[in-house]
Protein backbone atom coordinates (compact mmCIF):
# COMPACT_ATOMS: atom_id res chain seq x y z
CA UNK A 1 0.00 0.00 0.00
CA UNK A 2 1.36 3.40 -0.90
CA UNK A 3 2.09 6.05 1.63
CA UNK A 4 -0.90 8.02 2.85
CA UNK A 5 -1.38 11.37 1.20
CA UNK A 6 -3.43 12.77 4.10
CA UNK A 7 -1.92 15.90 5.56
CA UNK A 8 -0.37 15.57 8.98
CA UNK A 9 -2.45 17.25 11.68
CA UNK A 10 -1.30 20.71 12.68
CA UNK A 11 0.44 20.85 16.03
CA UNK A 12 -1.63 22.64 18.66
CA UNK A 13 -0.61 26.26 19.03
CA UNK A 14 0.81 27.13 22.42
CA UNK A 15 0.27 30.10 24.70
CA UNK A 16 3.75 30.99 25.97
CA UNK A 17 4.87 33.63 28.47
CA UNK A 18 8.45 34.73 29.13
CA UNK A 19 9.43 36.24 32.49
CA UNK A 20 12.74 37.93 31.73
CA UNK A 21 14.45 41.28 32.28
CA UNK A 22 17.36 43.31 30.96
CA UNK A 23 19.18 46.20 32.59
CA UNK A 24 22.53 47.93 32.74
CA UNK A 25 23.45 45.80 35.74
CA UNK A 26 22.41 42.37 34.44
CA UNK A 27 23.08 43.07 30.77
CA UNK A 28 20.89 42.06 27.86
CA UNK A 29 21.96 38.44 27.33
CA UNK A 30 18.96 36.92 29.12
CA UNK A 31 16.56 38.97 27.02
CA UNK A 32 18.46 38.23 23.81
CA UNK A 33 18.30 34.47 24.20
CA UNK A 34 14.63 34.56 25.21
CA UNK A 35 13.85 36.65 22.13
CA UNK A 36 15.58 34.01 19.99
CA UNK A 37 13.33 31.30 21.40
CA UNK A 38 10.22 33.49 21.33
CA UNK A 39 10.76 34.42 17.70
CA UNK A 40 11.12 30.75 16.79
CA UNK A 41 7.90 29.83 18.60
CA UNK A 42 6.08 32.77 17.00
CA UNK A 43 7.09 31.59 13.53
CA UNK A 44 5.05 28.43 14.03
CA UNK A 45 2.07 30.46 15.16
CA UNK A 46 2.32 30.27 18.95
CA UNK A 47 1.05 33.17 21.07
CA UNK A 48 3.91 34.99 22.84
CA UNK A 49 3.82 37.39 25.78
CA UNK A 50 6.76 38.92 27.64
CA UNK A 51 6.39 39.82 31.31
CA UNK A 52 9.19 42.33 31.82
CA UNK A 53 10.05 44.74 34.58
CA UNK A 54 10.62 48.23 33.26
CA UNK A 55 14.26 48.70 34.21
CA UNK A 56 14.70 50.60 30.94
CA UNK A 57 11.77 51.46 28.64
CA UNK A 58 13.92 50.86 25.53
CA UNK A 59 14.11 47.15 26.36
CA UNK A 60 10.33 46.79 26.33
CA UNK A 61 10.23 48.71 23.06
CA UNK A 62 12.76 46.30 21.57
CA UNK A 63 10.56 43.32 22.48
CA UNK A 64 7.53 45.04 20.94
CA UNK A 65 9.47 45.57 17.70
CA UNK A 66 9.81 41.80 17.48
CA UNK A 67 6.01 41.67 17.35
CA UNK A 68 5.49 40.24 20.84
CA UNK A 69 3.02 41.47 23.45
CA UNK A 70 4.78 43.17 26.37
CA UNK A 71 3.25 43.08 29.84
CA UNK A 72 5.24 45.69 31.76
CA UNK A 73 5.84 45.26 35.46
CA UNK A 74 6.36 48.45 37.52
CA UNK A 75 9.80 49.99 37.73
CA UNK A 76 12.04 48.38 40.39
CA UNK A 77 12.89 49.74 43.80
CA UNK A 78 13.70 52.48 44.62
CA UNK A 79 12.13 54.07 41.53
CA UNK A 80 8.79 52.35 42.20
CA UNK A 81 7.07 54.10 45.16
CA UNK A 82 4.76 52.11 47.36
CA UNK A 83 1.12 52.52 46.37
CA UNK A 84 -1.40 53.70 48.98
CA UNK A 85 -2.61 50.93 51.30
CA UNK A 86 -5.43 48.99 49.75
CA UNK A 87 -4.50 49.98 46.19
CA UNK A 88 -5.12 46.83 44.05
CA UNK A 89 -2.03 47.63 41.99
CA UNK A 90 0.17 47.05 45.01
CA UNK A 91 -0.22 43.61 46.61
CA UNK A 92 2.59 44.48 49.06
CA UNK A 93 2.01 48.08 50.21
CA UNK A 94 4.43 49.54 52.66
CA UNK A 95 8.07 50.48 52.96
CA UNK A 96 10.78 49.57 50.48
CA UNK A 97 12.82 46.58 51.71
CA UNK A 98 16.58 46.17 51.51
CA UNK A 99 17.18 43.63 48.73
CA UNK A 100 20.90 43.25 49.43
CA UNK A 101 23.44 42.33 46.75
CA UNK A 102 22.49 38.68 46.13
CA UNK A 103 20.82 37.12 43.13
CA UNK A 104 17.35 38.08 44.33
CA UNK A 105 18.29 41.75 44.03
CA UNK A 106 18.38 41.30 40.24
CA UNK A 107 14.57 41.30 40.31
CA UNK A 108 14.47 44.82 41.71
CA UNK A 109 11.70 43.76 44.12
CA UNK A 110 11.22 40.83 46.54
CA UNK A 111 10.49 37.50 44.84
CA UNK A 112 6.98 37.23 46.29
CA UNK A 113 6.07 40.68 45.06
CA UNK A 114 7.40 39.77 41.62
CA UNK A 115 5.29 36.62 41.60
CA UNK A 116 2.11 38.51 42.52
CA UNK A 117 2.77 41.21 39.94
CA UNK A 118 3.40 38.54 37.31
CA UNK A 119 0.11 36.83 38.16
CA UNK A 120 -1.68 40.17 37.91
CA UNK A 121 -0.03 40.90 34.56
CA UNK A 122 -1.17 37.56 33.16
CA UNK A 123 -4.68 38.24 34.42
CA UNK A 124 -5.04 34.74 35.83
CA UNK A 125 -5.10 33.36 32.29
CA UNK A 126 -3.37 29.96 32.11
CA UNK A 127 -0.35 29.55 29.81
CA UNK A 128 0.91 26.33 28.26
CA UNK A 129 4.55 27.21 28.92
CA UNK A 130 6.13 29.81 31.16
CA UNK A 131 9.82 30.48 30.51
CA UNK A 132 11.65 32.04 33.48
CA UNK A 133 15.09 33.58 32.94
CA UNK A 134 16.32 35.66 35.86
CA UNK A 135 18.84 34.82 38.56
CA UNK A 136 16.41 36.10 41.17
CA UNK A 137 13.77 33.44 40.39
CA UNK A 138 13.81 30.04 42.06
CA UNK A 139 11.46 27.29 43.29
CA UNK A 140 9.53 29.66 45.57
CA UNK A 141 8.53 31.93 42.68
CA UNK A 142 7.88 28.98 40.37
CA UNK A 143 5.61 27.26 42.92
CA UNK A 144 3.65 30.49 43.35
CA UNK A 145 3.17 30.74 39.56
CA UNK A 146 2.11 27.09 39.14
CA UNK A 147 -1.67 27.80 39.18
CA UNK A 148 -1.42 29.61 35.82
CA UNK A 149 1.41 27.64 34.19
CA UNK A 150 0.82 24.16 32.81
CA UNK A 151 4.56 23.79 32.39
CA UNK A 152 7.52 25.86 33.53
CA UNK A 153 10.94 26.02 31.89
CA UNK A 154 13.72 27.61 33.89
CA UNK A 155 16.92 28.93 32.32
CA UNK A 156 19.83 28.47 34.72
CA UNK A 157 23.50 28.99 33.92
CA UNK A 158 24.84 26.42 36.35
CA UNK A 159 24.02 28.30 39.54
CA UNK A 160 22.91 26.89 42.87
CA UNK A 161 19.19 27.69 42.65
CA UNK A 162 16.57 25.06 43.49
CA UNK A 163 13.75 24.88 40.92
CA UNK A 164 10.15 23.70 40.73
CA UNK A 165 10.12 23.33 36.94
CA UNK A 166 9.30 20.82 34.22
CA UNK A 167 12.26 21.65 31.98
CA UNK A 168 15.60 23.21 32.85
CA UNK A 169 17.84 24.72 30.17
CA UNK A 170 21.52 25.34 30.77
CA UNK A 171 23.11 25.97 27.38
CA UNK A 172 26.58 26.45 28.76
CA UNK A 173 29.75 24.39 28.84
CA UNK A 174 31.04 23.76 32.33
CA UNK A 175 34.27 22.37 33.73
CA UNK A 176 34.93 18.86 34.96
CA UNK A 177 32.60 19.45 37.89
CA UNK A 178 29.30 19.60 36.00
CA UNK A 179 26.51 21.61 37.68
CA UNK A 180 24.35 19.47 39.88
CA UNK A 181 21.05 20.48 38.32
CA UNK A 182 19.56 17.00 38.80
CA UNK A 183 19.76 17.45 42.59
CA UNK A 184 17.90 20.78 42.46
CA UNK A 185 14.89 19.98 40.29
CA UNK A 186 11.89 17.61 40.54
CA UNK A 187 12.62 14.02 39.52
CA UNK A 188 10.47 14.29 36.38
CA UNK A 189 12.17 17.48 35.16
CA UNK A 190 13.82 17.22 31.74
CA UNK A 191 17.36 18.63 31.61
CA UNK A 192 18.52 20.41 28.45
CA UNK A 193 22.25 20.80 29.01
CA UNK A 194 25.15 22.02 26.92
CA UNK A 195 25.93 24.21 23.87
CA UNK A 196 23.86 21.91 21.67
CA UNK A 197 20.89 23.82 23.15
CA UNK A 198 22.41 27.28 22.64
CA UNK A 199 19.68 29.75 21.67
CA UNK A 200 20.95 31.58 18.59
CA UNK A 201 19.22 33.95 16.20
CA UNK A 202 18.37 32.73 12.68
CA UNK A 203 21.39 34.51 11.20
CA UNK A 204 23.57 31.92 12.98
CA UNK A 205 21.53 28.94 11.76
CA UNK A 206 23.43 28.75 8.50
CA UNK A 207 25.04 25.78 6.73
CA UNK A 208 28.56 24.94 7.82
CA UNK A 209 29.75 25.57 4.26
CA UNK A 210 28.81 29.24 4.59
CA UNK A 211 31.02 29.80 7.62
CA UNK A 212 34.42 31.13 6.52
CA UNK A 213 37.55 29.12 7.14
CA UNK A 214 40.14 31.19 9.00
CA UNK A 215 43.54 31.51 7.33
CA UNK A 216 45.35 32.61 10.49
CA UNK A 217 45.68 36.24 9.44
CA UNK A 218 44.93 39.10 11.82
CA UNK A 219 43.54 42.05 9.90
CA UNK A 220 40.08 42.66 11.37
CA UNK A 221 39.23 42.71 15.09
CA UNK A 222 35.68 42.79 16.48
CA UNK A 223 35.19 44.36 19.92
CA UNK A 224 31.89 43.67 21.71
CA UNK A 225 31.25 43.51 25.45
CA UNK A 226 27.53 42.82 25.43
CA UNK A 227 24.45 44.94 25.72
CA UNK A 228 25.43 47.21 28.60
CA UNK A 229 29.15 47.13 29.60
CA UNK A 230 28.67 49.46 32.59
CA UNK A 231 32.38 49.36 33.47
CA UNK A 232 33.38 50.39 29.92
CA UNK A 233 35.62 47.43 29.19
CA UNK A 234 35.16 48.47 25.56
CA UNK A 235 37.14 51.64 26.20
CA UNK A 236 39.88 49.72 28.01
CA UNK A 237 40.24 47.22 25.16
CA UNK A 238 40.43 50.03 22.61
CA UNK A 239 43.15 51.71 24.68
CA UNK A 240 45.05 48.42 24.52
CA UNK A 241 44.61 48.15 20.76
CA UNK A 242 45.94 51.70 20.38
CA UNK A 243 49.18 50.56 22.07
CA UNK A 244 49.81 48.19 19.15
CA UNK A 245 50.32 51.22 16.86
CA UNK A 246 49.22 49.16 13.87
CA UNK A 247 47.37 51.43 11.40
CA UNK A 248 46.64 48.44 9.14
CA UNK A 249 44.28 46.91 11.72
CA UNK A 250 40.57 47.42 11.13
CA UNK A 251 38.69 47.63 14.42
CA UNK A 252 34.90 47.16 14.53
CA UNK A 253 33.09 47.98 17.77
CA UNK A 254 29.53 46.85 18.49
CA UNK A 255 28.05 48.72 21.44
CA UNK A 256 24.85 47.45 23.03
CA UNK A 257 21.66 49.42 23.48
CA UNK A 258 22.50 50.19 27.13
CA UNK A 259 26.19 51.10 26.62
CA UNK A 260 26.73 54.24 28.76
CA UNK A 261 29.60 55.97 26.90
CA UNK A 262 28.35 56.13 23.35
CA UNK A 263 29.20 59.82 22.92
CA UNK A 264 32.83 59.23 23.89
CA UNK A 265 33.02 56.24 21.55
CA UNK A 266 31.68 58.27 18.62
CA UNK A 267 34.20 61.02 19.35
CA UNK A 268 37.02 58.46 19.35
CA UNK A 269 35.83 57.14 16.00
CA UNK A 270 36.23 60.58 14.45
CA UNK A 271 39.95 60.61 15.25
CA UNK A 272 40.82 56.92 14.68
CA UNK A 273 41.21 55.84 11.11
CA UNK A 274 40.16 52.22 10.72
CA UNK A 275 37.73 52.30 13.67
CA UNK A 276 34.12 51.44 12.79
CA UNK A 277 31.35 51.81 15.39
CA UNK A 278 27.92 50.15 15.38
CA UNK A 279 25.17 50.10 17.98
CA UNK A 280 22.70 47.26 18.62
CA UNK A 281 23.13 45.56 15.24
CA UNK A 282 21.02 42.79 13.75
CA UNK A 283 23.83 41.53 11.50
CA UNK A 284 26.32 40.22 14.03
CA UNK A 285 26.91 37.00 12.10
CA UNK A 286 28.10 39.01 9.12
CA UNK A 287 30.46 41.09 11.27
CA UNK A 288 31.84 37.91 12.84
CA UNK A 289 32.35 36.35 9.42
CA UNK A 290 34.36 39.41 8.38
CA UNK A 291 36.56 39.38 11.51
CA UNK A 292 39.68 37.41 12.37
CA UNK A 293 39.51 37.87 16.16
CA UNK A 294 36.93 38.95 18.72
CA UNK A 295 37.56 40.73 22.00
CA UNK A 296 34.64 40.53 24.38
CA UNK A 297 32.94 39.16 27.47
CA UNK A 298 32.14 35.61 28.50
CA UNK A 299 28.36 35.87 28.19
CA UNK A 300 25.86 34.58 25.67
CA UNK A 301 27.87 35.96 22.73
CA UNK A 302 30.29 33.10 23.44
CA UNK A 303 28.09 30.69 21.49
CA UNK A 304 27.70 33.06 18.56
CA UNK A 305 31.47 33.34 18.28
CA UNK A 306 31.88 29.58 18.50
CA UNK A 307 29.24 28.98 15.83
CA UNK A 308 31.09 31.32 13.45
CA UNK A 309 34.48 29.81 14.28
CA UNK A 310 35.69 33.21 15.48
CA UNK A 311 38.74 33.11 17.79
CA UNK A 312 38.36 35.27 20.87
CA UNK A 313 40.12 36.96 23.75
CA UNK A 314 37.59 36.93 26.58
CA UNK A 315 37.28 38.99 29.74
CA UNK A 316 35.20 37.92 32.75
CA UNK A 317 32.81 40.69 33.76
CA UNK A 318 30.53 38.86 36.23
CA UNK A 319 30.50 35.83 38.52
CA UNK A 320 28.17 33.86 36.27
CA UNK A 321 30.65 34.18 33.37
CA UNK A 322 33.72 32.81 35.16
CA UNK A 323 33.20 29.04 34.96
CA UNK A 324 31.92 29.17 31.39
CA UNK A 325 34.78 31.38 30.19
CA UNK A 326 37.36 29.05 31.71
CA UNK A 327 35.65 25.90 30.40
CA UNK A 328 35.51 27.20 26.82
CA UNK A 329 39.16 28.19 27.05
CA UNK A 330 40.01 24.71 28.37
CA UNK A 331 38.74 23.11 25.16
CA UNK A 332 40.75 25.58 23.10
CA UNK A 333 37.92 27.69 21.63
CA UNK A 334 39.11 30.98 23.15
CA UNK A 335 41.71 32.52 25.44
CA UNK A 336 40.38 33.84 28.71
CA UNK A 337 42.32 36.83 30.04
CA UNK A 338 40.78 36.86 33.51
CA UNK A 339 38.66 39.30 35.48
CA UNK A 340 38.13 42.76 34.03
CA UNK A 341 39.02 44.43 37.33
CA UNK A 342 42.51 42.94 37.14
CA UNK A 343 43.19 43.93 33.52
CA UNK A 344 44.88 47.04 32.24
CA UNK A 345 44.95 48.13 28.58
CA UNK A 346 48.44 46.65 28.29
CA UNK A 347 47.00 43.17 28.95
CA UNK A 348 44.93 43.37 25.76
CA UNK A 349 47.90 44.54 23.72
CA UNK A 350 50.13 41.78 25.10
CA UNK A 351 47.52 39.09 24.47
CA UNK A 352 47.29 40.07 20.81
CA UNK A 353 51.07 40.12 20.45
CA UNK A 354 51.12 36.54 21.75
CA UNK A 355 48.75 35.29 19.03
CA UNK A 356 49.89 33.65 15.81
CA UNK A 357 48.21 31.98 12.88
CA UNK A 358 48.42 28.53 14.44
CA UNK A 359 46.68 29.66 17.63
CA UNK A 360 43.94 31.48 15.72
CA UNK A 361 43.27 28.49 13.50
CA UNK A 362 43.09 26.10 16.46
CA UNK A 363 40.61 28.31 18.32
CA UNK A 364 38.43 28.59 15.23
CA UNK A 365 38.23 24.83 14.72
CA UNK A 366 37.57 24.14 18.40
CA UNK A 367 34.70 26.64 18.55
CA UNK A 368 32.93 25.22 15.53
CA UNK A 369 32.82 21.76 17.12
CA UNK A 370 30.82 23.10 20.10
CA UNK A 371 27.82 24.77 18.44
CA UNK A 372 25.84 23.82 15.33
CA UNK A 373 23.21 26.57 15.46
CA UNK A 374 20.23 24.22 15.93
CA UNK A 375 19.66 24.79 19.64
CA UNK A 376 16.35 26.65 19.26
CA UNK A 377 14.86 23.79 17.27
CA UNK A 378 15.92 21.25 19.90
CA UNK A 379 14.52 23.31 22.77
CA UNK A 380 11.22 23.89 20.94
CA UNK A 381 10.84 20.19 20.18
CA UNK A 382 11.47 19.12 23.78
CA UNK A 383 9.20 21.83 25.16
CA UNK A 384 6.39 20.69 22.86
CA UNK A 385 6.91 17.01 23.76
CA UNK A 386 6.80 17.56 27.51
C-alpha positions, 0 to 999 in steps of 0.5 A: 500500500502506498504512503498516505497522502493525508496531511499531517495534523497541525500541532496545537498552538501554544500560549507561551509567556516569558518572564525575563528582564534586561538592565545595565546591571544584568546586561541584555543576554537573558533577554536576547536568548529569550527573544531568539526562542520566542521568535522561533515559537512565533514563527510556528504560530504560537502566542507569545507574551513577555512579562518584563520589569521596566528597568529601561523602557527601551528594552520593552520597546525592543521586544515590541518591535519583534512583534510580541506582546509586552506586559510591563511590570512596575519599575524596580525599587527604589524608583517604584514608590509604594502605592497607597494601602489597599491599592489593588495595583500594590499587593505588598504596600508599605516600605521599600525593603533592603534587597541586598546584593544577592541574586534576588536583588536582580529582580528589583523587588522581593520575589513574592512581590514579583510573583504577585505582579506577574500573576496580575499581569497575566490576568489569571489566564493559564499559559501552556509554557512559562519560561523564566530567565532571571537569577532572582527566580527560584522554586519559591517563585515557580511554585507560586506561579504554578496555578497559571502555568501548565509547564515551567521552563527555567533557564539556569547557567549552572548556579545553585538555585533550586527549581520547581520546573518541568524543563531546565535549560543550561546551554553552557559548557562547564568544567569537569565538575558539572553543575548538579542540576539534577539534585535541584529539580523535581525528579520528572524534570527534563534537563537540556544541558550544553551548547547543543541547546544554545539559543541563537538567532536565525542569522547563525543557523546557516550551513557549515559551508557558509562559515568562513575558514580562517587563514590565520591572518589578523587584519580585522578585530571585532570588539563587543562587550555585550548589551550594557558594559557598565564598566566600559571594558570596551574603552579599556580594550580600545586603549590596549589596541591603540598601544599596538600602533598598527594602522593596518588593523581594522577595528569594529566595535559593536556597542549594546543598546544600554552602553553608557559611553556612546558619545565618547566612543563616537568622538574616538571614532572621528579621530581613529582611522580604521575604527568602525562603530555600530550600535545594537546591530542585527547583522552580528553573524556578518560582522563575525564572518568578516573578523579574524579575532573577537575581544569581548565578554564571556556571556551569551555571545560566546556561542555566537562566536563559536558557531562562526568559528571566530577566535576570541580573547575573553574577559570575565565581567561577572561571577556567572561568566567565570566558569563558562569562560574558563571551560571554553578556554580549556577546550581551546575555543578561546583565550580567557584573560581573567577578570576585568578588574585585574586587567589594564589596557596593556593586557589586551595589547600583550595578548594580541602580540602573543597570538599567531596563525596557528593559535587562531586556526586552532581556536576557530576549529575548536569553537565550531565543534561546540555549536551547530546553530540548531539549539532553538529547534531542539529546545522547541521540540522538547518543550512541545513534547513535555 
